């Protein structure tokens, strides 16, 4: 099973092709440029119970990139000049 040959297969080309595809996918992943991915929460007057505390000046969701192009939302709040992330 050494030398780049798969078990049960005498042709090393499929393994080399798989490695090239994985390498190009990772290179493409690192070359992506992302603009502003934050979504800010707007508080309405009809929902006073949802308003942040007075010392909280800004909050919203940050989009954080996970592995291979997947994204997850993360809540953030700025309070007393400190970034709080959930």
C-alpha positions as CSV (number, residue, x, y, z in Angstrom):
1,X,0.0,0.0,0.0
2,X,2.9,2.4,-0.3
3,X,4.1,4.7,-3.0
4,X,0.8,6.4,-3.6
5,X,-1.1,3.2,-4.7
6,X,-4.5,2.4,-3.2
7,X,-5.2,-1.0,-1.8
8,X,-6.7,-3.3,-4.4
9,X,-5.8,-0.9,-7.2
10,X,-2.6,-0.9,-9.2
11,X,-3.0,2.6,-10.7
12,X,-1.5,5.5,-8.7
13,X,-3.3,8.1,-10.8
14,X,-6.6,8.2,-8.8
15,X,-4.8,8.9,-5.6
16,X,-2.8,11.7,-7.2
17,X,-6.0,13.2,-8.7
18,X,-7.7,13.1,-5.2
19,X,-4.7,14.9,-3.7
20,X,-4.7,17.6,-6.4
21,X,-8.4,18.2,-6.0
22,X,-8.1,18.5,-2.2
23,X,-5.1,20.8,-2.6
24,X,-6.8,23.1,-5.1
25,X,-10.0,23.2,-2.9
26,X,-7.9,24.4,0.1
27,X,-6.0,27.0,-1.9
28,X,-9.4,28.3,-3.2
29,X,-10.7,28.4,0.4
30,X,-7.8,30.6,1.6
31,X,-8.1,33.0,-1.3
32,X,-11.7,34.0,-0.7
33,X,-12.1,37.6,0.2
34,X,-15.0,38.4,2.5
35,X,-16.6,41.8,2.9
36,X,-18.7,42.9,5.9
37,X,-20.4,39.8,7.2
38,X,-22.0,41.4,10.3
39,X,-25.7,41.8,10.6
40,X,-26.8,44.5,13.1
41,X,-30.0,44.1,15.2
42,X,-32.5,47.0,14.9
43,X,-34.6,47.5,18.1
44,X,-38.1,48.7,17.6
45,X,-40.2,50.9,20.0
46,X,-42.9,48.1,20.0
47,X,-40.4,45.7,21.7
48,X,-39.0,47.5,24.7
49,X,-38.3,44.2,26.5
50,X,-35.9,43.2,23.8
51,X,-33.8,46.4,24.0
52,X,-30.3,46.0,25.3
53,X,-29.2,47.6,28.6
54,X,-28.3,51.3,28.3
55,X,-24.6,50.6,28.6
56,X,-24.8,48.2,25.6
57,X,-24.2,50.4,22.5
58,X,-24.0,48.0,19.6
59,X,-25.0,44.4,19.0
60,X,-25.7,42.0,16.1
61,X,-24.5,38.8,14.5
62,X,-21.1,38.1,13.1
63,X,-20.7,35.5,10.4
64,X,-17.7,33.3,11.3
65,X,-16.2,31.1,8.6
66,X,-15.9,27.4,9.6
67,X,-14.2,24.7,7.7
68,X,-14.6,24.5,3.8
69,X,-16.8,27.5,3.3
70,X,-19.4,26.8,5.9
71,X,-20.6,29.8,8.0
72,X,-22.1,30.2,11.5
73,X,-23.8,33.1,13.2
74,X,-22.3,34.4,16.4
75,X,-24.0,37.1,18.6
76,X,-21.9,40.0,19.7
77,X,-22.5,43.0,22.0
78,X,-20.3,46.0,22.7
79,X,-20.7,47.1,26.4
80,X,-18.4,49.6,28.1
81,X,-15.9,49.5,25.2
82,X,-15.6,45.7,25.6
83,X,-16.6,43.2,22.8
84,X,-18.7,40.4,24.2
85,X,-19.2,37.4,22.0
86,X,-21.5,34.5,22.7
